[in-house]
């Protein structure tokens, strides 16, 4: 695609992450022409893990991809929460909820999910190395410009370009992501033994820190692929010394119950990522005319409910459904926004609230929190989770 050449597309999606790829699949299945433009030159083979709750798996069932997505990772049946020294604070029987909803919970590598979605799309839909620089609404359509001078015209534009969305910046230049007060380290490692019981997800709470461990499938030669994360309150913009990610993590978890330290030590330095956690306050609007937002570009949230990717996937299915049902593209986009804004704002607020008690440093406050976690029936947490992941997002 040479400089200055104008191409005509039906729906133009900026951003080839999970939300953008799911939207492309759903829109094509709805009979629309779609093109995805992703700024990255290539998809990275490694990266962080993610959790797909039954709401996301229901969406993949609708796309005909649930079996392949589940096969790319590992399901878990129980979440066990511990104090840093190993004392069990609570257990949540996730399998109970999964049986009720008819969908599993799946942990998998983000890159593995991307590959499943790319295979489903086939060649010629995703254009890599395409950095969007802006757009202009023209009549009933929109013209999109890219850093290399390319221009593409579409009937509508979907900004699925993440936290630092160029599309959102053009729509709402005053909006800035907010720092969530925490930084995260995430690692993926293949180990010879299962480390934690298969079907379990572990969370551990220490002084101002939260550590999680999840199976995300099988690695090479029969190994177990594990994903772990550490979240710690920290000043914004902090960085580790070169080659120092592993040591930085260990400085927070020395003396914690096994397998925390051994898992971190076994993780190659190059497979550990450090990222500050940001989020968006609920936006005053998601779009105008033939332009709208999807996923993190519209509702980036802190990670404490594990719903970031799941909500982007929900967005994609709802958007495709409404564009299929209403030939008036602009009206369909406004209906999509009206459906999704309250839902995602509610989940974002729940995520902020969940995080407020997980990173306590004060020993007395931690003691009180731990007592509450032990005393609270698991059915209470399960009921709250049911309201989040059992929601019928495709209902009219």
C-alpha positions, -999 to 999 in steps of 0.1 A, spaced: 0 0 0 18 31 -12 18 65 1 -13 86 -5 -33 58 -20 -69 59 -9 -85 25 -2 -122 20 6 -132 -3 34 -165 -10 52 -155 -10 89 -120 3 97 -106 -10 131 -76 7 146 -58 -17 169 -51 -54 164 -52 -64 201 -77 -89 215 -107 -65 213 -99 -53 177 -94 -89 165 -126 -102 181 -145 -72 166 -132 -81 132 -142 -117 135 -177 -108 148 -182 -81 121 -172 -104 93 -195 -131 106 -222 -104 105 -215 -99 68 -196 -67 70 -163 -59 52 -135 -52 78 -99 -41 78 -77 -40 109 -47 -17 112 -21 -24 139 9 -1 146 32 -30 157 54 -45 131 47 -80 143 29 -99 171 53 -109 199 54 -147 205 55 -142 243 40 -118 268 16 -118 297 -11 -142 306 -48 -134 309 -79 -147 324 -110 -154 304 -141 -157 326 -174 -174 315 -187 -141 300 -157 -140 276 -160 -177 268 -197 -173 260 -186 -147 234 -161 -172 219 -189 -198 219 -210 -174 198 -180 -169 174 -175 -207 172 -141 -205 188 -147 -216 224 -131 -251 219 -100 -237 202 -96 -209 228 -100 -233 257 -75 -257 241 -49 -230 239 -48 -226 277 -59 -243 309 -91 -241 329 -92 -236 366 -118 -248 391 -109 -231 423 -93 -198 434 -74 -201 467 -64 -169 486 -35 -171 510 -16 -149 534 20 -144 523 32 -172 547 8 -198 533 -22 -195 557 -54 -200 536 -77 -170 539 -105 -182 516 -115 -205 488 -138 -198 459 -153 -228 440 -152 -213 405 -163 -246 390 -197 -243 407 -203 -210 388 -189 -225 356 -213 -254 357 -242 -231 362 -232 -208 333 -221 -236 310 -187 -221 303 -152 -226 318 -127 -201 332 -95 -202 311 -60 -189 317 -38 -186 286 -10 -166 271 -22 -134 254 -1 -143 224 -17 -177 221 -52 -161 220 -40 -136 194 -29 -165 172 -62 -183 175 -80 -151 165 -56 -144 136 -61 -179 123 -99 -174 125 -96 -141 105 -73 -155 78 -49 -135 57 -54 -100 43 -75 -86 71 -48 -74 96 -23 -48 83 8 -45 105 31 -16 108 2 8 103 3 36 128 -28 57 127 -22 95 130 -58 108 128 -91 108 110 -115 131 93 -153 126 91 -164 131 55 -201 130 47 -214 96 59 -180 81 61 -145 87 76 -110 90 62 -82 76 83 -46 87 79 -14 68 88 22 77 96 35 64 62 11 87 43 -15 60 36 -52 69 37 -81 46 41 -118 55 38 -145 35 57 -182 36 65 -172 37 102 -141 38 124 -136 17 155 -108 29 179 -96 -3 195 -61 11 200 -57 7 237 -49 29 267 -31 56 247 -56 56 219 -50 80 190 -87 78 181 -98 87 216 -72 115 217 -88 130 186 -124 126 199 -116 137 235 -83 155 236 -88 165 273 -90 129 285 -58 115 301 -53 80 316 -49 80 354 -22 62 373 -38 34 394 -11 37 421 5 3 415 31 -12 393 30 -48 380 56 -75 372 44 -104 351 62 -135 341 57 -167 321 77 -198 328 77 -235 319 83 -258 349 88 -296 352 61 -301 378 26 -285 382 39 -263 411 3 -257 423 -25 -282 420 -39 -285 385 -72 -266 383 -62 -241 410 -54 -205 409 -35 -190 438 -35 -155 451 -12 -144 480 -15 -112 500 15 -97 518 25 -62 531 14 -39 503 17 -66 477 -4 -92 458 10 -122 440 -9 -145 417 -2 -179 400 -22 -195 372 -17 -225 349 -20 -214 313 -15 -247 295 13 -271 286 48 -260 275 73 -279 255 83 -315 263 54 -320 288 63 -290 310 36 -269 327 33 -233 316 27 -210 345 18 -173 346 25 -152 377 21 -116 385 31 -92 413 13 -59 420 28 -34 444 19 2 452 47 24 438 55 58 424 45 63 388 72 58 362 96 36 383 120 14 364 143 -15 373 180 -15 365 188 -32 333 184 -70 338 169 -64 372 133 -74 369 137 -107 387 156 -92 415 131 -64 419 103 -90 423 123 -111 447 129 -80 469 91 -80 475 85 -117 481 115 -131 499 103 -155 526 68 -160 510 53 -194 508 66 -217 481 64 -218 451 66 -180 449 104 -175 451 113 -206 431 88 -197 403 103 -162 400 139 -175 400 130 -200 373 116 -173 350 140 -160 323 147 -123 328 136 -116 292 102 -131 300 94 -107 329 75 -75 321 71 -45 343 41 -22 336 25 6 356 -13 2 360 -34 29 345 -71 34 340 -97 58 326 -124 76 344 -158 69 327 -157 90 295 -183 116 288 -189 99 254 -174 72 233 -179 86 199 -195 109 174 -208 104 139 -194 72 123 -166 69 150 -166 49 183 -143 33 208 -139 -3 220 -119 -20 248 -92 -2 267 -95 29 245 -130 33 260 -128 19 294 -93 8 305 -96 -5 341 -73 -17 369 -67 -54 369 -83 -64 402 -114 -81 386 -95 -97 357 -121 -82 334 -102 -59 310 -99 -83 281 -133 -99 289 -151 -65 286 -133 -58 253 -146 -91 240 -181 -83 251 -178 -49 234 -169 -67 201 -199 -90 201 -224 -63 210 -210 -39 184 -213 -66 157 -248 -75 167 -260 -40 165 -243 -32 132 -258 -63 117 -293 -54 130 -293 -17 120 -283 -5 85 -280 31 99 -244 28 110 -243 60 131 -275 50 150 -261 15 156 -229 30 171 -248 52 195 -270 22 206 -238 2 212 -224 30 234 -256 33 253 -256 -4 260 -219 -7 269 -211 24 289 -231 16 320 -218 -20 321 -182 -12 317 -183 18 341 -198 -5 367 -171 -32 362 -144 -5 364 -158 8 397 -159 -28 411 -123 -33 401 -112 -1 419 -131 -11 450 -116 -46 449 -81 -31 447 -87 -8 477 -82 -37 503 -56 -58 485 -25 -37 490 -27 -27 526 6 -20 544 -6 -13 579 -4 -45 600 -36 -38 619 -55 -31 587 -41 -63 571 -51 -83 602 -87 -70 599 -89 -77 562 -76 -112 567 -101 -119 595 -129 -107 572 -117 -129 543 -117 -159 566 -151 -152 581 -169 -142 549 -188 -171 533 -174 -179 498 -210 -177 485 -209 -139 490 -179 -135 467 -193 -161 443 -226 -141 441 -208 -109 433 -188 -127 406 -220 -142 392 -234 -107 386 -203 -98 367 -196 -129 346 -232 -142 343 -245 -110 328 -263 -116 294 -245 -89 274 -261 -100 241 -297 -95 254 -316 -68 236 
